[in-house]
Amino acid sequence: MRFKDRIAIVTGAGQGIGEAYAKSLAAEGARVAVADLNSEQADRVAKEVESSGGTALSVKVDVADPASTHTMAESVTSAWGGIDLLVNNAAIYGGMRTEPLLTVDLDYYYRFLSVNLNGALHCARACYPSMAERGGGAIVNQSSTAAWMAGGYYSIAKAALNALTVNLAAELGGSNIRVNAIAPGPTDTAATRSVVPEPFLEPLVNSLMIKRLGTPDDHVGALLFLLSDAAAWVTGQILATDGGQIVRC
């Protein structure tokens, strides 16, 4: 029960890795706001948390809209008194377009960056005052190993998110708020299977040191560590949970 009496927000928690994050935090005692643009999915996850003995709140949010993220933070603060932990997991991924930078529709490109990059900043800006008022907290951003690859605008957003993580860590350290990121490798989710064609999966797995796709639960341990007091002197770091896909010496 590392997070007993802690209040957490997980964005994009209606499915996939975000759902696993929300449920794992609730299982360790946190009160968890399941925040998602898809309110039906958020409701489902929150109800499953409650049925397992945890405490959860479903919140609809569009992280690309600063006003929506402030409403999210206000809803959680009103319900539970504050915010201690923030997981910026929301992103456009499942079903995303994979088009060249030189020809992708610019309105789509700008919306993509508004969600996948700026969304984390919007949520941090909305939540950090409560964290600071409560003496500190922790933020984890969801990056990707794509940040170190040539993967078009998805890679650009994740590489920029890594830089955002470092800069927020520097700005918020004085308020005792730590900011880190997790960079998952290829993970077996419905979203991944909608993006990666089936014939590409076998060679992708063979390129990994650990010869299998990850699962959402493979990333949970890293999340819980980075949010916990065990990581009290860890900030501004990008932790890859990727089966050995990326090696940085």
N, C-alpha and C positions, 0 to 999 in steps of 0.2 A: 504493500500500500504506500508506495513512494510519493503519491500525489494526493494523499488524503487532505481534504480541505482546500485543494488548489482548484482554480477555475480556468478552464481551457476552451479555446475556440479552435476548431479544425475546419478550414475551408475546403470545399470540394470533397466533403466527407460522405456524400450520398452513395458512393460506390468505390470499388477498386482499393488502391492503397490508402486513400483518405478514410474510407470506412474502417479499414484495419487499424489505422492510427486512432480514430475516435474510440473504437471499442477497446483497444488496449489501454488507453488512458483511463477510461471509465472503470476497467477491471482493476486498475491500481488506485482507485479511490477518487479520481478527479471528477468534478462536475463538468460535463462536456457539452458545449454548444456545437451541434451538427449543422454546419453552415453550407448551403449549396444553392445554386441557381434553380435546381430541380427540387421544388419543395416536397413533391411526393416521395422522392428517394430520401430526402433528409428526414421526413416524418417516419419512414420505414426504419431507418437506422436508429433514430432516437427511441422508437418504440422497442426495438430489439435490445437496445442498451438497458432500458427500463425493465424489460421482462427478465433480464439477466441479473437484476439487482443493482444496476448502476443508476446514475442520475444524468439525465440528458435533456436538452432543449433543442428543438428544431428551429432554425432560423433561415429564412430565404435571403440570399445576398447575391448581388452582381458585383464582383470585385473590381470590375472596370469602372464602376461608378463610385466616386468618393463619397457621395451622399449616402449610398446604400451601405457602404462599409461603416460609416459613422452610425447609421441606424442599427446595424448589427451590434456594434460595440455598446450602444446605449441600451439595447434590449437585454444583453447579457448582464450589464452592470445593474440594470433595474431589477432583474430577476434574482441575481446572486450577490450583488454588492461590489463587484469588481472583476478584473481580469488579471491572471497571473501568467498564462501561457498562450502562445499563438502559433499555430501551424499553418503556414501559407502553402497549401497544397493545390488549390484550385487552378486549373489550366485548361486551355483548349488542347485536347490530345486525341481522344477517341473520335474517329471520323474526320479528323482534320484534313484539309487539303495539303497535298504535297506537290507544290508547283515551284518552278524556278523563280528566283528573286527578280529576274529581269522581266518576267511576264505576269507574276501574280497580281491579281486585282488589289490595288492599293488600299481600298476601303477594308478588304479582308485583312491585309497585312497590318494596318493600323489597329484594327479590332483585336487581332491576335496579340500584338504587343501590349495593348491595353489590359488584356487579361493576364497573359503569361509573364509579363514583367511588371507593369505598373500596378497590377492588382496587389502584389506583395507590399509595395510601398503604400498604397492606399490603406491597406489593412493595418500596417505598422503604425501609420500616422493616426489612425482611428483608435488604436488600442494602447499605445505606449503611455498616454497620460495616466490611465488607471494603473498600469504596471508600476510606473514611477511613484505614484501616490501610495501604493501598497509596499514600497520598499525595494522593488525590483521584479524581475521576471525573466522569461526566456522566449525567444522566437526561433523557430526552425522553418527555413524556406525549402521548398521542394525543387531542387535543381535536376540535373540529369547528366549521365555520361555524354550525352549529345553536346554538352557545352564544350567538349574538347574534340569535336568532330566537325566535318563539313556537312551539316545537316540542314542547310537553308535557314529559314526564319525561326524554326524551332530551336536550332543550335544557337542562333543569335540571341534569342530571348533567354535561354538558359545561361549562356556565357555572361550576359549582362546581369542576370540574377545573381551570379556568383559575385560580381563586382558590387552589386547592391548590398549583398550580405556583408561584405567586408566594410563597406562605408557606413552601413547602419550600426554595425558592431562598434565602430570607432565613435560614432555620434552618441550612442546610447550607453556606452560603457560607464560613463560617469553617473548614470541613473541606476546602475547595478542591473542593467538589462543586457543579457547575452544574446547574440545573434549568430546562428550557424546555419548550415545547409546540408541536406542529404542529396547525393547524386545517385539515384537508382540506375542500375543497368537494365537490360531487357527483362521485363517482368511479365509473367503470364496473367494478363487481365483481358477482359473483353475489349478494352480500349486498344491494347497492343495488337490484338488479333484483327482489329478493324483497320489498323494502319500498316502492319507488316504482312505482306502476302505469305501464304502458307509455304511456298517453295523456299522462301528466304530464311525460315525458322531453323532448319537443320544446320546450314552453314553458320548461322549466327551462333547457335549453341556450341558448335565445334570450335568457334573462335575464342570461347571463354575458357579460363583455367578450370573452373568448376563446370562440368559439362551438363548443365541444365538451365532452363529459364528460372529466373527468380520467382518468388511468390510474394504477395503483399506482406505476409508475415516475416519475410526475410529482412524487411526494412524497419520493422517495429523496434527491434533491439537498439538500433542506432538512434531512433527517435527518442525512446525512453531515456537513454543515456544522456543525450544532448539536452533534454529538458530537465533532467534531474540534478540534484545537488552534487552528484558524483562528478559532474562536469562544471563545477563552480568556477574553474579557472580556464575554461575552454570557450573561446569566442572568436568570431571571424574565420571559422574553418569550414571547409567543404569536405564532407566525408562520403566517399564513394562506397556504395553497397551494390556490387556489380559482378560478383563471381570472378573477379580478376580480368574484367574487360579492359580497364584502363590502368596503366602503370605509370606513375609519375615519380621519377627518382630525384 
